Amino acid sequence: MSKRKIFIVALSVCLIAILSLGTLAWFTAEDSITNKFYIAGSEDQNPDDVFSIDVWEDDDRDDTNETDADKIQDGIEFKNILPGDDLYKEVNVENTGAYDQYVRAIVTLTDAHLWQELYGEIYVSLDKIADDLSSDFSPWSTVYDAEANTLTYVVYYNKILKADDVTSLFTNVHIPENLTREQAAKMQNFTIKVVAEAVQTENVGDNAPAAFATVGKEIANGNSTINVKADGIANILNILANNEDAEVALDLNNIIVSQSVVNKGTLEINNGTIDVEAAGLENSGSATLNNVKIEAGTPGDYSNITLGEEASTTYNDVAIVSNGGGIGAANGGEVVFNSGSIYVDTASTSGRYIFYAEGEGTTITINGGEFSWDPADNQKRAYVYAGTGTTVKITGGTFGKASTRSGYTDGILGNGTVIITGGTFGFNPSKWVAYGYVATANAGVWTVTAQ
């Protein structure tokens, strides 16, 4: 047999022995406001005598407070559950195989919207649900599936689980103290499911994450949000509006969000539309928009607003149609517009601007994009307003003709600092062109380049 054939056989054996699975689940049956909690059986999938893993629990509800030595894999009923209760649930992971194994646990919690509401977080940490999570397990990732309404946690065992050894994942499930009767009524049939996965320790890396990656079972590190649906977005936006510590990345999957996005935390929005008769984005935290359409604003407002010294908003491939002004930044906020377009189409007869900056320390950087307004309106329009103490930098982009209305024919207004080092303009931008650059006219269009 050739060396190549030996390698393939060895790999095949490794892959056959990659994973063994065990499951353990909780669920409730709603009789009234008080829930009954049951433990579903734990049953190995494809176990063998070489590599296998089991999940089971002890039942410590007797009066002696002593743990039953039996492995409980049948239903356990909890009655008269109250806010603040700690339910004794000792979840154990056992190496039932003949060899040492790396282990990870995947914990899935249903009714995510309710838990998020209770804790005011998108990614409610596992140690708040299982409040005595073993320090032998390290949190790796949290996935919020908005469509399934679940939170899924991946934790890795920090050690090698030797043959016949048992380790405890956690021992309590905590019912939040602030659970109301109305919320409890919604908590019907909620489930906590634990899946344990194991992989051999030889020739697969120096730790559990590396080992699972080696055998093709890698799970991305960090937090993520998937399967966002229109009927589930309100819960996410409510948390973002009220929690400065919230961190969330949303893939809107091309849905339409019909309410303002108010962000105080760290937000990334991808692939969707915001359509609202108000500001589409009010950001006082950190926000990044990628491949997003925004149809927003009113005649008396801006479609996107960035406020505060710590606030920053970045736009990548964002198309904005505004019924008022375009993007406003104030009070030391920062805006970076890299690509996309802004089109202002408003009935307002007052001054309206594509980019508006006010307040000491406010900055706007325009690196690209197309910017225009409805020429039929012939109203008081300008591309940039830079108030005193603000800085607007333009390194690229296409700007249309200036308004013909008195006081707006320059295209750029305000007493702040405007520095132009690139872009094309339908008006002469020379008074703002940086030293070492020049605006060259051709058929009514000025192009700014380095000298």
Summary of the structure (lengths in Angstrom):
residues: 451
radius of gyration: 29.0
end to end distance: 69.8
largest distance: 92.3
contacts: 1565
relative contact order: 0.08
helix: 12%
strand: 45%
